[in-house]
Amino acid sequence: MMAGVYVHIPFCASRCSYCDFFSTLCLADAGRPYVDAVIAEAGMRRRELRGEPILTLYLGGGTPSQLPLPLLSRLVAGLRAALDLDGVVEFTVEANPDDVVPEWCAAVNSLGVNRVSMGVQSFENSILRAIGRRHNAAQVNEAVAHLRQAGISNISIDLIYGLPGQTVDSWVQTVARAIALEPRHVSAYGLTYEEGTRLWRQRERGEVVEVPEDECLEMYRILVERLHAAGFEHYEISNFALPGYRSRHNSSYWDETPYLGLGAAAHSYDGTVRRYNPSDLQGYIDKVTAGEQACETEALTRRERYDERVMLGLRTSRGVDAVRLREDFGDRAWQHFTREAQRHIDAGNVRIVDNARYVLTPNGIMLSDGIIRDLMSDDQ
């Protein structure tokens, strides 16, 4: 088993209209004490990894690229002192394109970062402005060039489909522009209107109109088709990679690999127990600075572990291993799973690979939410 470490950097320069992740705009006041708290938390909680080698390190957010370079250097040095990071093979930092300037690229490369995940979202400037993104389409191309010049070629880009004002035709152009950048990895997510976000309020007031579901499905179909033609492996419902460039860190979430989450709102999992830190910046800093663990603990029930195995497995091209499912959860769970799956096999939405792995077909991926619900248990 390998282990991963996730560090949540909650600072943003501005808030995007669709985002409901925990973030804050108070970097100037809280940046230094927050970084010191994360380093202290790493020292307090390293035993949770049970001695497993740490192979991936991921700085997510928020906007990690907003962290001033001296603070970023302090954070990485502190993590190296608290944790054994010598075996890390994938060190990812999330970034906004407008932050990815030559100085930043050189600095993160010197810190050992070898993968950058950029929040591109769209190549339509009018849409970018409408959803509160700070960058424009031209800056995406510049950022990619700066990264490659600094020696970082493992570049992932995030896209969103179903954005207000987006059409199927404009999405075709977005996918084409994304492929033309020659990234190693693409993540693409359907827009969701999360209650409490600015976008949700705009929809409630009639200021924006949702893209119809059938058009969103067509956008997803186009995405899958065009990326496949460009040589990308569709290895998780929302994730595509060139051969050899799957996100090792994110794959650990789907493989039930242990990972340690540090920082406000970060989650951890050791194979049985989930831990999660409060979505409270000052509360987190105060607790950790006082030498206390900020995290709360939740032991998963057998049923919850079964449901998670099914949900995570079916999201990936690996699927659900029915033999392992039977070994881990017993005959009753296995019988429920295989019985419910058979209906979807007959409908052409699920197939069996290597005699034991149940995998969604391309058509099944379009219906994944319903299929996963059917295969989850009501009584495990």
Secondary structure as GFF3:
##gff-version 3
##sequence-region A 1 380
A	DSSP	beta_strand	3	9	.	.	.	ID=ss1
A	DSSP	alpha_helix	27	45	.	.	.	ID=ss2
A	DSSP	three_ten_helix	46	49	.	.	.	ID=ss3
A	DSSP	beta_strand	54	61	.	.	.	ID=ss4
A	DSSP	three_ten_helix	64	66	.	.	.	ID=ss5
A	DSSP	alpha_helix	69	82	.	.	.	ID=ss6
A	DSSP	beta_strand	90	95	.	.	.	ID=ss7
A	DSSP	three_ten_helix	97	99	.	.	.	ID=ss8
A	DSSP	alpha_helix	102	110	.	.	.	ID=ss9
A	DSSP	beta_strand	115	121	.	.	.	ID=ss10
A	DSSP	alpha_helix	125	130	.	.	.	ID=ss11
A	DSSP	alpha_helix	137	149	.	.	.	ID=ss12
A	DSSP	beta_strand	155	161	.	.	.	ID=ss13
A	DSSP	alpha_helix	168	180	.	.	.	ID=ss14
A	DSSP	beta_strand	185	190	.	.	.	ID=ss15
A	DSSP	alpha_helix	198	204	.	.	.	ID=ss16
A	DSSP	alpha_helix	213	229	.	.	.	ID=ss17
A	DSSP	beta_strand	233	236	.	.	.	ID=ss18
A	DSSP	beta_strand	239	241	.	.	.	ID=ss19
A	DSSP	alpha_helix	248	254	.	.	.	ID=ss20
A	DSSP	beta_strand	259	262	.	.	.	ID=ss21
A	DSSP	beta_strand	267	269	.	.	.	ID=ss22
A	DSSP	beta_strand	273	276	.	.	.	ID=ss23
A	DSSP	alpha_helix	281	289	.	.	.	ID=ss24
A	DSSP	beta_strand	296	299	.	.	.	ID=ss25
A	DSSP	alpha_helix	302	315	.	.	.	ID=ss26
A	DSSP	beta_strand	320	321	.	.	.	ID=ss27
A	DSSP	alpha_helix	322	346	.	.	.	ID=ss28
A	DSSP	beta_strand	350	353	.	.	.	ID=ss29
A	DSSP	beta_strand	357	360	.	.	.	ID=ss30
A	DSSP	alpha_helix	362	366	.	.	.	ID=ss31
A	DSSP	alpha_helix	368	375	.	.	.	ID=ss32
###
